[in-house]
């Protein structure tokens, strides 16, 4: 990875970011998911050498500081807009988001002035819709919310729960599809590393609730103004392909399904994901 850089937005927020493949190339602005960081895209970086890549740690994640413990998705979207303006890029970047990052990208698209971002947007494993009382995602969401709530409210053992490698390993195993033990071990280590960057477990708990009450469906009126490309794994239980198809049934969005992979295609099938992204953008 290249050396970390920092930039200060107009509102005074410091954002850490990494750049790759500088030059006279189209720019991709890659936005990570919940509890993630720039590091999650490292397997895509060498596969997208035709593009100038800019990969920030969103405020509150990775090494970018959290401005306040009630930061919302709307505010994250606004900060992404400020970040893009502060970069002062020579061309309009294509936005690429993963999971929660797709909601941040959608918020930025809704708030951005015309011409700040390219008309082409790529959303990887986008959150399709809010989680309903009867929903295939409900059980997993309840378990995760219990984890964040317990981590936040238990005065003695909460921190140990939040940093638990056992819980992280089990939850990661549930969303991986690879049969390779070596690949799983690498993914575990990425998620173990993310435990070191928890900025505020109370904020994580609050933001996770908001994510579960939000979805791509809320942003489709705005996103219809863009050329939208959705990439999802056929075995994704976090953002199920079936629900994504239902939400986008009457939209102009293009949908591509990567076979036999779940929510972590950027780890497990980066070559297929990179090919899909390049095919759309080119």
Secondary structure, 3 states (H helix, E strand, C coil): CCCCEEEECCCCCEEEEEEECCCCCCEEEEECCCCCCHHHHHHHHHHHCCCEEEEECCCCCCCCCCCCCCCCHHHHHHHHHHHHHHHCCCCCEEEEEECHHHHHHHHHHHHCCCCCEEEEEEEECCCCCCCCCCCCCHHHHHHHHHHHHHHHHCCCCHHHHHCCHHHHHHHHHHHCCCCCHHHHHHHHHHHHHHHHHCCCHHHHHHHHHHHHCCCHHHCHHHHCCCEEEEEEECCCCCCCHHHHHHHCCCCCCEEEEECCCCCCHHHHCHHHHHHHHHHHHC
